[in-house]
Amino acid sequence: MSHVFPASLQAPRSRLSSNGPELSRIVAGMWRIGEWNMSAQQRLAFIEQCLALGVTSFDHADIYGDYSAEGLFGEALALQPGLRDKMELVSKCGIKLLSPHRPGHAIQHYDTSAAHITSSVEHTLRQLHTDRLDLLLIHRPDPLMDFDEIAGAFTQLQQAGKVLHFGVSNFSRHQFECLHRRFPLVTNQVEFSPLHVTPLFDETFDGLQDVGVAPMIWSPLAGGRLFQGGDANVENLRNVIKQIADQLQRPFASVVFAWIMQLPCRPLPLTGTGRIEAVGVAVEGTQFTLSRSDWFAILRAARGHEVA
């Protein structure tokens, strides 16, 4: 039976930090846009449907879709350029993939040099048909990253008006703080779901809450593994979530999104779907709060043992 959403369903807005941008609490992830097999007009319609739900923030990376995802989004946006001022565009850089689209890459590696950050931004702006990014993230920590050099590149891009805010992705607490001391970061985008709870216990979320910075969350549904067959632990976790969802008369995935967003560090989870119904399910997760006992029932099932 399909779930009926109220016509008034809207994602609330959330500021990433005291000096950071305001994004929609649910962020539309564009990682797989190339797999959605949509025409440019269909992509535009999907963007407009997201905006109608209050999902105004769109997450990209230069490497997504083997360097093609930003161009697919930009092609759709070019059909209705006025929509740019109604959305926030996020992208990432710092990984060089082996790809026929980048014949100069001899080996897959990280590159967080100022020159690469700057050239990546220029390419992203062209692909997205925009003159600015609302937020740029360093995609992965780089063993050769020079915090001072990165901070200098961020400063120049911000002064030029090409990127308004900056953050990181997949950084440890210490790595985040090293760069944050040199340049004010507004987020750390990390993996988190009931099947990946590490950031709760490795100081990632504690450290961000301490400095008033909200994380963004990728793979909140564990790449769909929460819906698929698995071992006994995954099956038990799924059953616990389903029981809570049935009691609350909410969709299964809405309960997962609500569980994530209940954390005091105020996470902003990403979707990864081209189905507007699934985006709506995520937005519904902003509309209710779990009881503390239900929240811990999911954590207990996720970890496979009691809180001691």
N, C-alpha and C positions, 0 to 999 in steps of 0.2 A: 504494500500500500504506500503510495507516495505521500510525502509530508507537505502540508499546505502552509505556506509562509504568509504572515500578515502583509498587506500592501504597504504598511508603514515601516517595515523592517529596514533599519539603517545601521550601519557600522558607526560606532562612536569614534571620536578622534582622540589622539593621545600624543603628547609632546615627548620626544625621546629624551630630552634633558633640558635643564633650565635655559640653555642658549641654543637648543637644537630645534629642528623642524617639527611641525605638527603633521603626523601621518594618520591615515585611517588605521584603526586598531587591528583590522585584518588587512594584510598586504597581498596583492595578487602576484604570485610568482610566475615568471615568464620562461623558466628554464626549458619547458617542453613545448613551447609554442609551435615549433617546427613539426612536432608530431601530431598536432591537432588537425592537420589536413584541412585548414580553412582557407577560403579565398580572402583577399585583402578586405573586401566588404564584410565578410563574416567576422574577421578579426576586429574590425571597427565596431560591429554590432556587439561583440562580446565586451569590448572596452566600455561602450556606452551602458551596457547592462550592469557592469561592475560599478560604474559611477552612480547609477541609479540606486544601487544598494549602499552607497556611501563608501564603497571600496575605491578610494581615489589614489592609492599608492601602488606603484608597479615596480617589481624587483627584477633587475636584469644583471647580466655579467657579459663582458666582451666575448668570453669563450663559449657562452651558451649556444647550443645548436651548431657546434663546430663553427663558431664565429658568425652565425646567420640569424640568431634570434632577435637581436636588436634591430636589424634591418627589416625583419618581418613586422615588428611592432611599428617601426617608423613609417613603413609603407602604408599601414593602416591609418596611423595618425595624420599622415599627409593628406588623406581624404577629407579630414575634418580638423584643420590646424587649430581652430579655436578651442578644441578640447584641452590643449596643452596647459592652459591657465587654470584648468579645473582638476589637475592631477599633480602628483609628486612622482618624479622619476628617480629611481635608485639604480646604480650600477656598481660593478666591481672590476678590478683589474689586478694584475700581478702574477698571473699564470700565463706561460707561453706553451701552447699545445703544439704537438706535431700535427700538421694539417696541410693538405694541398692548398688551403686558403692562405697559408703563411709559409711559403716555400723557403724563406730565410731561416726558419727555426730548425737547427740541426739536431737538437735534443730537447725533450720536454723538460722545462725547468721553471723556477720562479724568477721574477724580475721586479724588484721594488725600487729600482733606480729612479731618480727624478725624471730622466729622459723617457723611460718607458711609461711611467705614470702619466706624464704630460701627453705623449703621443697616443696613449690609450684613450684618454679623455677626448682628444680631438676626433679620433675615429668614432667613438661612441656618440658624440654630439652629431656628427654627420649621419650616422646610421639611424638615430632616433629622430632626426629632423627637428632638432631643438638647439637653442643657443646656450642652454644651461642644464646642469644636473642639480637636483635638489640635494642629493646625497651620493657620495662616492665612498666605496669601501675597498680596503686592501683585502683581496680574496682569501689569501692564506699567509700565515707567517712564513717568512723567508729567512733561512739561516744566514744569508748575506745582507739582511736588511740593516740599513743605517738609519736609526731613528731620527737623527738630525737632518739627514738628507730628505727623508720622507716628509718631515715637518716643513722643510723649506719648500718642497714641491706643493704641498697643500696650501701654504701661505700664498704662493704665486698664483695658483689656480683660483683661490678665493678672491684675491685682489683683482684678478682679471674678470671676475663675475662669471666664470665658466662652471664653477662648482660652489654651491652655497654652504654645504656642510660635509663633514667627513667622519668616517668611522672605520671599523675593521670587521673581519669575519674569521671565525675559527681561531681566535687568539686566546692564549691562556690569560689568567688574571694578571700575571706579572708582565707579559708582553703588552697587554692593553695599557697597563699603568705606565710603562716605560715611554710609550708614544704619547699617552694622554698628558704626561707632565710637560711635553714639548709643544703639543698642539691640542686644543680641546676636542676630544672625540665625542660623538653623540650616540654611538651604539657599537655593540659587538654582536654580529649575527652568527649564531651557533646552532648546532644540531641539538634538539631536545624533543623527547616524546616519552610516553610511558614505556617504550622499549629502549630508550637511551636517556637515563636520568643522571648521567655523570655530572653535568653542570650544577646540580643541586649540592654535590658533595666535594667538588674540587675547587671551591671558592669562586668559580666564575660568576654565579648569580649573586653571591654575598658581596663580592667586590664591586659589582656594578650597582647594586642597591646602595652600597656605602657611599659611592660618589654621585648618586642621583642620575644614573644613566640606564635607560631601558634597553634590554637586549631585543634583537629580532630573532625569530626562531624558524630554522629551516627543517623540513621533514617532520612536522608535528604529528603526522599520522604514520610515521616510520615507513615512508615510501609505500604505503598501502599494506604493509605486512600485518597491521592490526586487523585487517579484513580477511586475510588469507589463512590457510592451514599452517600450523606450526607445531612446536613441541607442546608438552603438557603445560608448561608455564605460560606460554603465549595463549593457549586455549583457556586457561583459568583467568588470565588477565582480561581476555575478550569477554568472558562470561560475566565477570564482575562489572565491567563497563556497561555491558548490555542490560544487566539487572538494574543498575542505577538509571540508565536511559529509559527503561520501561517504566520504572517508578515515577520518574519525572515527566514522562510522556514527551521526551525530547529525542532528536536523532542521535544515534550512536556517536557520530563524529562531532556533533555539537558539544557533547559531554567532554570529549577529549580536549577540544579547544577551550572550553570553560575551565577545565582542570589546569591547563597551562596558564591561562590568563589570570588565574587566582593568585599566582605568585606575587609577593610584594615588590619584586623588581619590575613589575608591569610589562611583561613581554608582549611583543607584537608578532604573532605567528603568520607565516606565509601559507598561502594555498599553492597548489601546483597543478591545477586542473583547468581545462577549457570548458568545463560544464558549469554553466551559471547556477544550476541547482546546488552543486557542491559548494560553490562560493557562498550561496545563501545559507547552507548548513553551517559553514564556518561563522558567518555573521550572527547566526542565532546563538552561537556560543558566547556572544557578548551580552546576551539579554538576561542571563541568570547566573546565580552563584551556587556552588555545591556546599552542602553542609560539611563541617570539618571532618566528621566521621566518614562521609562518602569520599572526600578528598583523600583521606588516609587509607581508605579501603583500596583505592586505585594504586596508591604508592606501595602498599603492602603486596598487592598482587604483582606489581611491576618488579619489585625486588625479590619476591619469593620468600620473604620472612617478615616477622613482626618487627615493629619499632621497639628497640630495647632501651 
